[in-house]
Each structure stands twice: as structure tokens, then as C-alpha cells.
Amino acid sequence: MDANAYKKIIGEKVRTARRAHGISVEKLALMVGMNRNYLRNIEFGRANPTIDVLIKVADGLEVPVWELLTPNEDVGGR
């Protein structure tokens, strides 16, 4: 799986977790001290977030960071 596929998976997981918590992009961005457009770019797989950024997002969503990084069984045959 290439880097772009992983970025899309991470973005989908961030978006899914955010929605499950009933949090808007704007609110999550404020909670973690990040620009909302950057967060949107992460969710759409257009950004290349550092591990530090992913840790902030995971903490804001109250999920372990590994959950954002691990593809589901049905994605990419893993």
C-alpha cells in the first residue's frame, strides 16, 4: 500500500471518530490547537501529518493513536 492510501485511511478514521463523538471539524481543531483547514486536509487524505499531530488529534478524540494508523481488515487486504 502506498503513502497516499495510508493518508486516506488515516483521514477516514479521524473523520469517523470525530463524527462518532459528535464533534465538528471546527470544534476538534480548536480542542487540539490546529487550523481547521489543515484538519480537513487530514480527513480527506491531502495532508501529511506528523506523528505529533496525529497524537494531538487522537488525544482530542480520546482514541489511541495506533487506532488511527491501523488499517481495517477489509482495507488493502490486511
N, C-alpha and C positions, 0 to 999 in steps of 0.2 A: 504494500500500500504506500502511495507517495504522500509527501508532506501536505499537499492540498486536500487530500482525502481525510487525513487526520485533523486538519484545521476545521473542516466541515463537520466532522463527528464531534469535536470538542464544542463547536458552536451550537450544534443541535442539543447537546447535553446541557449546556449553560441555559439555553432558551427553555428547554423542557423543565429544568429545575426551577428556574425563575418563575415560570408560569404556574408550576405546582405550588409555589409559595405565595402566589397571588401578588407578585411584585412587578411593577412596571420597570421598563428599562431605565427610565429617569430616576426612579427611587433606588434601584440597585446601584446605579452609577454614583449617586450621592452617598449611599451607605459605604461604598468601598473607595470613595475618593478618586473617581475616574470620570473621564469625559464620556457622556452618553453616546456620542457618535463612535468612539472607539469601542465601547461595549457592543454597540450594534454591529460593528465590523467583525468583532469576535464571533458574535452569534451567527453571522452569515458566512463565516469561514474566510473572510477577506483580510483579517489581521493575523499577525504572527506574534501572539502574546508570549511574554517571558514566563518562566515558572513563577516568579514573584507576583506577576499579575494574576496568573491562574490561582495562586494561593489566596490572594485577596478576594477574588470572585468566589472561590469555594467557601471561604470563611463567611462571606456575606450571605451565601446561600445555605450555610450550615450543612455542607456535604464534604466528605473527604476529597482532597484534590485528586486522588487516584481515580475516583469515580468519573471525573471529567475527562480523564486521559485514557480510560479503558474502553475500547470498542465493545459494543454488544456482540453477542454470539452470532447474530444474523448479519452483521456488517463485515464485509470483507472476508468472510469465511473463517473468522476467528472465534 
